[in-house]
Amino acid sequence: MKHIFADFEIISLKKVPGPEVFLIAKKILNQKRVNFRDIALYSIILGRRTLTAPNPEDMPLHRRTRLLVFGLLSKIYHFLIDRIFRILA
């Protein structure tokens, strides 16, 4: 994480419950840019760390199906909530 934010001035770094951290940082002007080629970042598409930016077509079938199902359920939920509020209004 220090390598990723090497061109930032770290103002505050706090541990919060869970695996997360809370970071407040300020970009240092005229600082040499950090090279990310050797850092494997987590890809939501692949569900793992990767050195390259994947295409959505590379997403495993089970992840794609789960995203489609949750997306559809979310749309149905919001549609129903909207209808309920219109009926009650």
N, C-alpha and C positions, 0 to 999 in steps of 0.2 A: 504494500500500500504506500510505503514511503516513496518508492520509485514512481508510482503513478502521479503523486502530488509533489514531485521534486521541484516543479516550477511554480509552486504556490507557497505563500506564507501561511502557515497553519496558525489560526487564531485560537481555535478551541477544538479539542478532540476528547469526546466523552464516550465512555462505554455505557450502553443502554441495555435493558434486559433482552436477552436473546443473543444471537450471533452478530447483531448490528452494532455500528458505532455512529455517533453523531459528529459530523465534521463541519466546522466553519473555517473557510479558507479564502484567501484573497490572492488573485493572480498577480504575479510579479511581472511588471512590464519589462520589455527588452531582455527577457530571460531566454536562454536556449530551450527550444521545445524538447519535450521528452519523447523518446522513441519507444513505441509500444509494440514493436514487432516481436519482441521476445517475451511478452507478457500474455499468458493465456487468460482471457476474460470469460466470464460465464455467459453463455448464450441461452436465452430463453427459448429460442427456436429448437436448438439441439438438446437442451437440458443438461449440458455439461460445459466444461471449459474448452475453449478453442482459440487458436492463434489467428484464424481468419474469420471474416464476417460471412456467415452462411446465408444462402438463399432460403426463402420460406419453403421452396420445393424440397429442400433437404431435410425438412422436419420429419421425424419418424411418424408413421401412421397413427400410433396410439396417442401421441401428443396432438396431432392435427385433429383427430376425432374428438378428443377431450375438449379442445378449444372450440370446435364447432358446436358441440353439445352445450357447453357452458355459455357460449355466445347466444345460442338460440334460446336457452332457458332464461337468460338475462333479458332478452328482448320480450319474451312472453310475460315475464314478471313485471317489467316496466309498463307494458301495454295494459295488463290487468290493474295495476295500481292507478294508472291514469284514468281508466274507465271507472274504477271505484270512486275516485275523487270527483269525477264529473257527475256521477250519480248522486253523491252526497252533497254536492254544492248547490 
